[in-house]
């Protein structure tokens, strides 16, 4: 093989691999990214039931209930809207009423949210940045502190 | 007093680092060997000074000196000693001091053991290393000073985040930083070569041990973090494709590519420009990792919550070093001579393939990690890119790479014979085929790809063994002859085989756990039972226990298999009163075929509890694999051809090989 041919093989292989990678990334981008919404966003936007989304906000005080088994019911609020959530499983240690929470799952046809994972940060005073940003919009969160309305409700 | 001493030492270190950055460059520019030689004592002195600062901070932690703000915020007098010490790097400021200490350690190591490096190269390398130290010391002194005082001194501290109070996490950051910061060495060598406009195979021989050492520690550091997440976070997962995990994984991928391309450069004097570029990219990714973790732009279980001013400062450091080195690269790289030629089917060709796939898969991880940040900055929309994205992109890209791994070491340099190598790998292929059939026969459930994954793991392991067998003519020569050859094989061959086999072991663990894990969530009243993977767990009830700095609620579960008692699992929920925080401690039984993993959930009515049980088949292999890679790297480092200080001798010996191979 001449020098030119060798270089051709090398460049050809690189191109093939790169094209595959770009194709995979674009395909995955379309199907597997998850949008982050607050309860207000969900009320405003038309989110289809079954579409995977992340829901963030505060766990509404007094909303956490359990059935006889392992299912937990609670509501997520951003001060303006409230969305009921069901979750089956073990809640994280720092899941508390009035604290920030991020859940992942999908809306059910009846308008409630079925979460299959619940994340709460391992720090008492920590607010996930996404939740803080959304709460700022509704005025519940200011200068790194809860303004108290929702927390004490 | 001690805190002030530490602060003073840190500022002195900054001064020394400025000297180390400026004088050697002037010395090499104007051919003044005395100025260039300043780099050596400067690097050593800088290490001593940063060492004093680190020791001062450690003493403040050990003696619980709460007049120091950082100690007050992150420690408590009732904490066990090991966590008082690990608390030094369990926070942003202290971990930066550790970062700078390791940076200085690498510089001092080159200064001390590099007496046989070309003088100009050594001066330039130490100057570049000094400039990195200047940037980070400025960062510590100006934005993250750990020695600030509080007056009056509080009575007791705030404690350390309880999830960080764990033995694996106590040693995880030092390992990770040795890896991250170790890549600065390859970066400094690359920039020094660009400054000089000269590079040769001896350069690669010098860079490779440093890169290998950094890579080893990064490998083990990541594995330790993953292991910790597995047993401490109580989700039973080992890798979440979380942005902070990706931030450590990207330098690992690029560093692995660098390790292999430096091999081509050392042995065949080819791929010079590419190796330099990779060295720059690898350290740039390390810097980016530091930025992502410390700037507060990410939500993550591992991120430090810090203020944005620091993020801007690190962004500045990144801009200077990444921008500067790429500009230097664009300007100087065309000057570097092209090296030896090779056919596409050859050891070099295989290593190029390795580099191609590693960098492309690294790019896929990069896109998945940064796309949400970019999108939010541009449109304000918030998205998360999780495991499904990476399973669709990263996994298909590395599978061809894993399939090719056993071929690489068996191919000859310059021009290889693919058919002959394929023949040698027949045994490995047959064994893998049997493994696939066995997996199919024993597991009716699970994804159909899983048995193929098991085959891939076995292929890697047997393929690695094939290399040793081929080189020692096992089954071809007499036993004595093979044994003699095995003893004479270079240690680097064993290192390669071990690391590649470790990769296979890890693949086995990943595939088995992901495909065949079983999970159950139940509400159990005392006396209730749950069955999983042939085990029966009986809930005996809960009791309270007092730990050194926490209280815990312990669930007692008897485990039986076929009526025979196996063990008693005691998962618990700990509450830390000082930190006002809680953690879950999973109960884990390490059986031969996998882990029985039990989490105690919330209390329900009448003494019942939610429990979550997993059986994770072969999950330990996920961390055994990286451990083998670490050991393989270590074995390779002891090879006399790689030993630091050996380059001169090795160069003389291998002169004929180095002659132009065109």
Interface residues (C-beta under 8 A of the other chain):
Chain A: X1 X3 X6 X9 X10 X13 X14 X17 X18 X20 X21 X24 X25 X27 X28 X29 X31 X32 X33 X34 X35 X36 X37 X54 X66 X68 X69 X70 X72 X88 X89 X90 X91 X92 X93 X94 X102 X104 X121 X122 X123 X124 X126 X128 X129 X130 X133
Chain B: X161 X162 X163 X234 X296 X297 X298 X299 X301 X305 X341 X342 X343 X344 X352 X353 X356 X357 X360 X361 X363 X364 X367 X368 X371 X372 X381 X382 X383 X384 X385 X386 X388 X389 X392 X393 X396 X397 X521 X522 X523 X573 X579 X580 X581 X582 X583 X584 X599 X601 X602 X604 X610 X611 X612
